[in-house]
Amino acid sequence: MTFVSQLKLYIPKFLTQKKTIALFFALVVLFCAFFVVVYRPLGLLNPPLPLSMLSNRFYTLVLVFSGLVVFTVSRRLLYIVHRRVDMSLSSYLIWIAVEFLFLVVSLTAIAWWLNENEDLGFFYLSGRVTLVIVTLLTMPYIVTALIFLLQQKRIEIASLTSQLKENASQSDPSARDSVVQFYDKGNRLVFVTKRSNVLYIEAADNYTVIHYISGDKEDSLVLHNSLKSIAETFSSQGMVRCHRGYLVNLDNVKYVRKEKDGLVLEIAYCDRLIPVSKTYAEEVVMQFAK
């Protein structure tokens, strides 16, 4: 997977997780407190006109509190939307841009109302407000980006470790069967089993159904994740996409058979026939023949 593909796949998931949103909000609050109490860069949070100490503090607190309210509502809506719809990287960037624009307009309107000075133009205040927002959000975004890169490095290390274990297992028949871990959209671990237990995985709207062997019978588990994401995660572990709605474990395919509507796969243990679409037919046959 290319670096750009990784960004498109993992960034929306990472940034829309509840813990990531909570961390980002905590960082924003921390930097707001720092800039209000300790250091005001370039006097950005100072009112455009001299005010009394009490009015100055009130002006600053109202702007900061209003910005935090707008930001909280936006990120809460973002979390709700992402749980219902898979967001792409471009969709997320558009959301952030609209959020930023709304912050600028709403806080500029509040600053203009608080100053009650007709000589100060709306665009003048909007420039000051924009600088404040950029200053307050820059460090939280940088810290969040560093955490994301660290997490991706951990994923790469875990993937390499898994590949090494799989190679060792293939070269040593006595080695233990490799283990597969299934995560939901929030990157929470939901299900762990041996790879040989997985029969096939079926798409169901924004969910997937994992069909596996439990004891001596077939069982299933509903997972809140997309089939595309699971296919990309387990593409190197014998899991092959054979259809828009199916992912199969080739180790548990009894045979590939051609019928009038195309190829079908018969799955062991459950005798289920899984269709193979023309898009994936060549890849499935090639992988099955190995």
C-alpha positions, 0 to 999 in steps of 0.5 A, spaced: 500 500 500 502 506 498 503 512 503 498 516 499 493 510 500 495 509 507 493 516 509 486 516 505 485 509 509 487 511 516 487 518 517 479 519 517 479 513 522 484 516 526 482 523 527 474 521 528 476 516 534 473 518 540 479 518 544 483 522 538 477 527 539 478 528 546 485 528 546 485 534 541 480 538 545 484 537 551 490 540 547 486 546 545 483 547 552 490 547 554 493 552 549 487 556 550 489 557 558 496 558 556 495 563 551 490 567 556 493 566 562 501 566 561 502 568 554 499 572 549 502 572 542 503 578 539 497 581 543 492 577 539 487 576 544 487 583 547 481 587 545 482 592 539 481 598 544 483 599 551 478 596 556 478 596 563 481 589 567 474 586 568 472 588 561 478 585 558 478 578 562 470 578 560 472 579 552 477 574 552 473 569 556 467 570 552 471 569 545 475 563 548 468 559 551 464 561 544 470 558 540 470 552 545 463 551 544 463 551 536 469 546 536 465 541 541 459 541 537 463 540 530 467 535 533 461 531 536 457 532 529 463 529 526 464 523 530 456 521 529 457 522 522 463 518 521 459 512 525 454 512 520 458 514 514 465 512 512 468 518 511 474 519 506 480 524 507 477 529 502 470 529 506 474 530 513 478 536 510 472 539 507 469 538 514 475 541 517 475 547 512 468 549 514 469 548 521 474 553 521 470 558 517 464 557 521 469 559 527 472 565 524 465 568 522 462 566 529 467 569 533 468 575 529 461 577 530 462 576 537 468 580 537 465 586 533 458 586 538 463 586 544 467 592 542 461 596 540 465 600 535 463 602 529 470 604 526 472 597 527 471 593 520 468 586 520 474 584 516 479 587 520 476 583 526 476 577 522 483 578 520 485 578 528 480 572 530 483 568 524 490 569 527 488 567 534 484 561 531 491 559 527 495 560 533 491 556 538 490 550 533 497 549 530 500 546 536 494 541 537 494 539 530 502 538 530 501 534 536 496 530 533 500 528 527 506 526 531 501 521 535 498 519 528 505 517 525 507 514 531 501 509 531 502 508 524 510 506 525 507 501 531 502 498 526 508 497 521 512 494 526 506 489 528 505 488 521 512 486 519 512 481 526 506 478 523 509 477 516 515 474 520 511 469 524 507 467 518 513 465 514 516 461 520 509 458 520 509 456 513 517 453 513 515 449 519 509 445 519 509 444 526 509 451 528 502 454 531 497 456 526 497 464 526 492 468 529 488 474 526 485 480 530 479 483 528 478 491 529 472 495 529 471 502 526 474 505 532 480 501 532 477 497 538 479 489 538 473 485 537 475 478 535 481 474 535 481 467 532 486 462 528 486 464 521 484 457 519 478 458 523 475 463 518 471 461 513 469 467 509 467 474 511 460 477 508 459 485 507 452 487 510 452 495 509 456 498 514 458 492 517 461 485 516 459 478 518 465 473 520 463 466 519 468 462 522 469 455 525 467 454 533 468 447 535 465 443 530 460 447 527 460 454 524 458 460 527 458 468 526 460 475 528 457 481 526 463 487 526 462 494 525 467 495 519 467 495 512 469 489 508 474 493 504 478 495 510 478 488 512 480 485 505 486 490 505 488 488 512 488 481 511 490 481 504 497 477 505 494 472 510 490 468 505 484 472 505 482 473 498 476 478 495 472 474 490 466 478 490 464 485 492 460 482 498 465 477 500 472 475 502 474 468 503 480 464 506 483 460 501 485 455 506 478 453 507 475 453 500 474 446 497 474 447 490 473 452 484 467 450 480 465 454 473 457 454 472 453 458 467 453 464 471 461 464 473 465 461 478 463 459 485 467 457 491 465 451 495 467 453 503 469 447 507 465 445 513 459 449 511 458 447 504 456 454 502 457 456 495 460 463 494 460 467 487 466 469 484 465 476 480 469 477 473 473 482 477 476 478 482 476 471 478 483 471 475 486 473 482 482 468 485 484 462 481 491 464 481 491 464 488 488 458 489 493 454 484 499 456 489 
